[in-house]
Amino acid sequence: MRKVTMQTIAEHLGISRFAVSRALSGGEGVSAETRRRVIEAAERLGYVPPGTHRARDPFRKRNILFMVKEERFKDQHFWPRVIAGVESAARQRKLNVMLATVTEEQEARGILPVALLERSVDGALVVGEFSPSYLKVLREQEQPVVLVDIDGADHGFDAVMTSDRGGSILAVRHLVSLGHQVVGFIGDLTYASSFRRRYQGFLEAAEEASLVHTGTCILARAENHFFEAGELRTAVEGLATMPTAFLCANDRVALTLITVLQMRGLKIPEDVAVVGFDNIELAETNLPGLTTIHVHKERMGSRAVEMLAWRLGDPEAPKETVVIETKLVVRASTAVPVRGKVRTRD
């Protein structure tokens, strides 16, 4: 006999599986009449929620979902390390990790991964800057959700995130200790809240040190958020005053910036010092090696699993946000500035 699923009910009634899920979970977005029809059809067809059998089986292996926005998953330098931390912690707790990507269209339509809709997972780790409306749909699910590298305080979720603001403060203080007084920031602030927190930390540290020309910040939206060399060169050449040092929103931006500056005949770090953020593998192998802020990527993943496991055991506890500290990694891309050298636009 064919197993009765939400899709079976949807096909039977000629409606979407999403509407069936909303109706069975008591969520918003469906009429009272649709809810009545769905419940009646579920009873008539013999539908049994996946969680029912799972909850009764004391020997079953719990499933958790690693749910990531599709565009984030394309970043092969950062998130694989987070996933490695998730998988390591999940193995220790005998949890099975399932992966689901969410497209822009699915986000716009409020469509959740099938594993969540059919309750075949016990909870989810969510990565990506999702819209408030999509987070609202997520919040209506019965399964607990932990946001990863996103501030959950404003959205009613548990969260694990990096100390982005604190990392930028470490970076700027390092540059100040070397004697830099003209420091700029480069990053697309529309890309992620983490970039905005890093910029906030940059501004706070710059004010603390009374740096000059801290407004030399390139905020124009990049096509790929990390800037192609051509558009970054155009932006840098448009600066009225060339800083003696830059803090970049992440390492990929910093590495591109180094290439651009070298193409202009500038030496790194003699003419311009550059600091990145994240400490991806390329930061160490680049010539010169990139001074950067280390993000504990594996720990962020494992800590998120720990938080989700705790939430499964105590669903009524107050929501929590865990902030993981960063550390400064000094390499060859920063040094004492050449005395008195502040380059102006050619």
C-alpha positions as CSV (number, residue, x, y, z in Angstrom):
1,M,0.0,0.0,0.0
2,R,1.3,3.4,-0.9
3,K,2.4,5.5,2.0
4,V,0.1,8.5,2.6
5,T,2.1,11.8,2.7
6,M,1.3,15.5,2.6
7,Q,1.9,15.3,-1.2
8,T,-0.8,12.5,-1.4
9,I,-3.3,14.8,0.4
10,A,-2.3,17.8,-1.8
11,E,-2.9,15.8,-5.0
12,H,-6.2,14.4,-3.6
13,L,-7.5,17.9,-2.9
14,G,-5.8,19.7,-5.8
15,I,-3.9,22.1,-3.6
16,S,-0.3,22.7,-2.8
17,R,1.7,20.7,-0.3
18,F,2.6,23.9,1.5
19,A,-1.2,24.6,2.1
20,V,-1.5,21.1,3.5
21,S,1.4,21.6,5.8
22,R,0.0,25.0,7.0
23,A,-3.4,23.4,7.6
24,L,-2.1,20.4,9.6
25,S,0.4,22.4,11.7
26,G,-2.2,25.1,12.5
27,G,-0.1,27.8,10.8
28,E,-1.4,30.9,9.1
29,G,-2.0,31.3,5.3
30,V,-4.9,29.0,4.8
31,S,-8.7,29.5,5.2
32,A,-10.8,27.7,7.8
33,E,-12.5,25.8,5.0
34,T,-9.2,24.6,3.5
35,R,-8.0,23.6,7.0
36,R,-11.3,21.6,7.5
37,R,-10.9,19.8,4.1
38,V,-7.3,18.9,4.7
39,I,-7.9,17.5,8.2
40,E,-10.9,15.5,6.9
41,A,-8.9,14.2,3.9
42,A,-5.9,13.3,6.2
43,E,-8.2,11.2,8.5
44,R,-10.0,9.6,5.5
45,L,-6.8,8.6,3.7
46,G,-5.1,7.4,6.9
47,Y,-2.3,10.0,7.0
48,V,0.1,9.6,10.0
49,P,2.5,12.5,10.7
50,P,6.1,11.3,10.3
51,G,6.9,12.5,13.7
52,T,4.3,10.2,15.3
53,H,6.2,7.0,14.7
54,R,9.6,8.6,15.2
55,A,8.6,9.9,18.6
56,R,7.4,6.5,19.7
57,D,10.6,4.7,18.7
58,P,13.2,5.0,21.5
59,F,15.9,3.5,19.3
60,R,15.6,5.8,16.4
61,K,18.4,8.1,15.2
62,R,17.5,11.8,15.3
63,N,17.7,13.8,12.1
64,I,18.7,17.4,11.9
65,L,18.6,19.7,8.8
66,F,21.4,21.9,7.7
67,M,19.5,24.5,5.7
68,V,21.4,27.1,3.7
69,K,20.5,29.8,1.3
70,E,21.7,28.7,-2.1
71,E,24.0,31.7,-2.8
72,R,25.8,31.1,0.5
73,F,26.5,27.5,-0.3
74,K,28.5,28.6,-3.4
75,D,31.1,30.0,-1.0
76,Q,33.5,27.0,-0.9
77,H,36.0,28.7,1.4
78,F,33.9,29.3,4.5
79,W,30.9,27.1,4.9
80,P,32.5,23.7,4.3
81,R,34.4,24.3,7.5
82,V,31.2,25.1,9.4
83,I,29.6,22.0,8.0
84,A,32.6,19.9,9.1
85,G,32.0,21.2,12.6
86,V,28.3,20.3,12.3
87,E,29.1,16.8,11.1
88,S,31.7,16.1,13.8
89,A,29.4,17.2,16.6
90,A,26.4,15.3,15.1
91,R,28.4,12.1,15.0
92,Q,29.3,12.4,18.7
93,R,25.6,12.7,19.5
94,K,24.4,10.1,17.0
95,L,22.6,12.7,14.9
96,N,22.0,12.3,11.2
97,V,22.6,15.5,9.2
98,M,20.5,16.3,6.1
99,L,21.3,19.2,3.8
100,A,18.8,21.4,2.0
101,T,19.4,24.5,-0.1
102,V,16.8,27.3,-0.4
103,T,16.6,29.2,-3.7
104,E,15.5,32.9,-4.0
105,E,12.2,31.8,-5.5
106,Q,11.5,29.4,-2.6
107,E,12.3,32.1,-0.2
108,A,10.0,34.6,-1.9
109,R,7.2,32.1,-1.9
110,G,7.7,31.0,1.7
111,I,8.4,27.4,0.7
112,L,10.3,25.4,3.3
113,P,12.4,22.2,2.6
114,V,10.3,19.1,2.3
115,A,12.1,17.6,5.3
116,L,10.7,20.3,7.5
117,L,7.2,20.3,6.0
118,E,6.9,16.5,6.5
119,R,8.5,16.6,9.9
120,S,11.2,14.1,9.0
121,V,13.7,16.0,11.0
122,D,13.8,17.0,14.6
123,G,15.2,20.4,14.1
124,A,17.2,22.7,11.8
125,L,20.4,24.8,11.6
126,V,19.7,27.7,9.3
127,V,22.3,29.6,7.4
128,G,21.7,32.7,5.3
129,E,20.2,36.2,5.4
130,F,16.5,35.2,5.0
131,S,13.7,37.7,4.8
132,P,11.6,38.5,7.8
133,S,8.6,36.9,6.1
134,Y,10.5,33.6,5.5
135,L,11.8,33.6,9.1
136,K,8.2,34.0,10.2
137,V,7.2,30.9,8.3
138,L,10.2,29.1,9.9
139,R,9.1,30.2,13.3
140,E,5.7,28.6,12.9
141,Q,7.2,25.1,12.5
142,E,7.1,22.8,15.5
143,Q,10.7,21.8,15.1
144,P,13.3,24.0,16.9
145,V,15.5,26.2,14.7
146,V,19.0,27.5,15.5
147,L,20.3,30.4,13.3
148,V,24.0,30.1,12.4
149,D,26.1,33.3,11.9
150,I,22.9,35.4,12.1
151,D,21.7,37.4,15.0
152,G,18.5,35.6,16.2
153,A,17.5,38.1,18.9
154,D,15.2,40.1,16.6
155,H,13.5,37.1,15.2
156,G,12.8,34.9,18.1
157,F,15.4,32.1,17.5
158,D,18.3,30.6,19.2
159,A,21.5,31.6,17.4
160,V,25.3,31.0,17.2
161,M,27.3,33.8,15.7
162,T,30.8,35.2,15.4
163,S,32.0,38.3,17.3
164,D,32.2,40.3,14.0
165,R,32.2,43.7,15.8
166,G,34.9,42.5,18.2
167,G,37.0,41.1,15.3
168,S,37.0,44.5,13.5
169,I,38.1,46.2,16.7
170,L,41.0,43.8,17.0
171,A,42.0,44.5,13.4
172,V,41.9,48.3,13.7
173,R,43.8,48.3,17.0
174,H,46.5,46.2,15.4
175,L,46.8,48.8,12.6
176,V,46.9,51.7,15.0
177,S,49.6,49.9,17.0
178,L,51.7,49.9,13.8
179,G,51.2,53.6,13.4
180,H,48.5,53.8,10.7
181,Q,46.3,56.9,10.9
182,V,44.4,56.8,7.6
183,V,42.4,53.5,7.5
184,G,39.6,52.5,5.1
185,F,37.0,49.7,5.1
186,I,35.9,47.8,2.0
187,G,32.8,45.6,1.8
188,D,29.3,45.3,0.4
189,L,27.1,46.0,3.4
190,T,24.0,44.7,1.5
191,Y,25.4,41.2,1.5
192,A,25.2,40.1,5.1
193,S,24.5,41.4,8.6
194,S,27.9,40.1,9.5
195,F,29.5,42.6,7.1
196,R,27.5,45.4,8.7
197,R,28.6,44.3,12.2
198,R,32.2,44.3,11.0
199,Y,31.8,47.8,9.6
200,Q,30.2,48.9,12.9
201,G,33.3,47.6,14.8
202,F,35.6,49.4,12.4
203,L,33.8,52.7,13.0
204,E,33.9,52.3,16.8
205,A,37.6,51.4,16.8
206,A,38.4,54.2,14.4
207,E,36.6,56.7,16.6
208,E,38.4,55.3,19.7
209,A,41.8,55.9,18.0
210,S,40.8,59.3,16.5
211,L,41.7,58.1,13.0
212,V,41.4,60.4,10.0
213,H,39.6,59.8,6.8
214,T,37.6,56.9,8.2
215,G,34.9,57.7,5.6
216,T,37.0,56.1,2.9
217,C,34.7,53.2,2.8
218,I,33.5,51.5,-0.4
219,L,29.9,50.6,0.1
220,A,28.7,50.3,-3.5
221,R,26.9,47.0,-4.2
222,A,29.1,44.5,-6.1
223,E,27.6,42.1,-8.6
224,N,29.0,39.1,-6.7
225,H,29.2,40.9,-3.3
226,F,33.0,40.3,-3.2
227,F,34.0,42.6,-6.0
228,E,35.7,41.7,-9.3
229,A,39.2,43.2,-9.7
230,G,38.0,45.7,-12.3
231,E,35.2,47.2,-10.3
232,L,37.3,47.3,-7.1
233,R,40.1,49.0,-9.0
234,T,37.7,51.7,-10.2
235,A,36.4,52.2,-6.7
236,V,39.9,52.5,-5.2
237,E,41.0,54.9,-7.9
238,G,38.0,57.1,-7.1
239,L,39.2,57.7,-3.5
240,A,40.4,61.2,-2.9
241,T,42.9,60.0,-0.4
242,M,44.5,56.5,-0.4
243,P,44.6,55.1,3.1
244,T,47.8,53.6,4.4
245,A,45.7,50.5,5.5
246,F,42.5,48.8,4.7
247,L,40.2,46.5,6.7
248,C,38.2,44.3,4.4
249,A,34.8,42.6,5.1
250,N,36.3,39.2,4.4
251,D,39.4,37.5,3.0
252,R,38.2,37.2,-0.5
253,V,37.7,41.0,-0.8
254,A,41.2,41.5,0.8
255,L,42.9,39.2,-1.6
256,T,41.3,40.9,-4.6
257,L,42.3,44.3,-3.1
258,I,45.9,43.2,-2.8
259,T,46.0,42.2,-6.5
260,V,44.4,45.6,-7.5
261,L,46.9,47.6,-5.4
262,Q,49.9,45.6,-6.8
263,M,48.6,46.3,-10.3
264,R,48.8,50.0,-9.5
265,G,52.4,49.6,-8.5
266,L,51.9,49.7,-4.8
267,K,53.8,47.4,-2.5
268,I,52.1,45.4,0.3
269,P,52.6,46.2,3.1
270,E,55.2,49.0,2.6
271,D,52.7,51.3,0.8
272,V,49.4,49.9,1.9
273,A,48.6,47.4,4.6
274,V,45.7,45.0,4.2
275,V,43.7,43.0,6.8
276,G,41.1,40.4,5.9
277,F,38.4,38.6,7.9
278,D,37.6,34.9,8.3
279,N,41.1,33.3,7.9
280,I,40.3,31.0,4.9
281,E,43.1,28.7,3.6
282,L,44.0,31.1,0.8
283,A,44.9,33.8,3.4
284,E,47.9,31.8,4.5
285,T,49.1,30.7,1.1
286,N,48.8,34.1,-0.6
287,L,51.9,36.1,-1.3
288,P,52.2,38.1,0.9
289,G,50.4,36.1,3.6
290,L,47.2,37.9,4.7
291,T,46.9,39.3,8.1
292,T,43.3,38.5,9.1
293,I,40.7,37.9,11.8
294,H,40.3,34.2,12.5
295,V,36.7,33.0,12.7
296,H,36.3,29.6,14.5
297,K,34.3,28.1,11.7
298,E,34.3,24.5,12.9
299,R,33.4,25.6,16.4
300,M,30.5,27.7,15.2
301,G,29.1,24.5,13.5
302,S,29.6,22.2,16.5
303,R,28.3,24.8,18.9
304,A,25.1,25.2,16.8
305,V,24.6,21.4,17.1
306,E,25.1,21.6,20.8
307,M,22.5,24.3,21.1
308,L,20.0,22.5,19.0
309,A,20.4,19.3,21.0
310,W,19.9,21.4,24.2
311,R,16.8,23.0,22.7
312,L,15.3,19.6,21.8
313,G,15.7,18.6,25.5
314,D,14.3,21.9,26.9
315,P,11.9,23.5,24.4
316,E,10.5,26.0,26.9
317,A,13.7,27.6,28.0
318,P,14.4,31.2,27.0
319,K,16.0,31.8,23.6
320,E,19.8,32.2,23.7
321,T,22.4,33.8,21.4
322,V,26.0,32.5,21.7
323,V,28.8,34.8,20.4
324,I,32.1,33.1,19.6
325,E,35.2,35.3,20.0
326,T,37.7,35.9,17.2
327,K,41.4,36.3,17.2
328,L,44.0,38.3,15.2
329,V,46.4,36.4,12.9
330,V,49.3,38.6,11.9
331,R,51.0,37.8,8.6
332,A,53.1,39.7,6.0
333,S,50.3,42.0,4.7
334,T,50.6,44.5,7.6
335,A,53.6,46.5,8.8
336,V,54.6,49.9,10.0
337,P,53.6,52.5,7.3
338,V,56.3,54.4,5.4
339,R,56.9,57.5,7.4
340,G,54.8,60.5,6.2
341,K,53.5,58.7,3.2
342,V,49.8,59.4,2.5
343,R,49.1,58.9,-1.2
344,T,46.6,61.1,-3.0
345,R,44.7,60.2,-6.1
346,D,46.9,60.3,-9.3
